[in-house]
Each structure stands twice: as structure tokens, then as C-alpha cells.
């Protein structure tokens, strides 16, 4: 079996969500919020921190 390497900042595969490193902390956190609280909540938080 070979690994499939993605260059996306955040990748979700089934129950696993991962990111490329410290530089992707905000997109990673927003993805987790989206999964746990919904897309609307993630958009609200994104709007409040990225002006």
C-alpha cells in the first residue's frame, strides 16, 4: 500500500482530520469547529477573527 500525499492545508478522511503544520492552525481549527458545531458557526468565527 502506498501513501497518498496531499498538499492541502487541511485534509479530512473519514474520522481523521489533519493539517500541514503550525501555519495552518486557523484553517484546522475552523474545520474542527465546522465538524463539531456546524458550518454556520465556523463562518461566524472566521468572520470575527479574519477582518
Secondary structure, DSSP 4 states (H G I P E B T S, - for coil): -------SSEEEETTEEEESSGGGHHHHHHHHHHHHH-HHHHHHHHHHH--
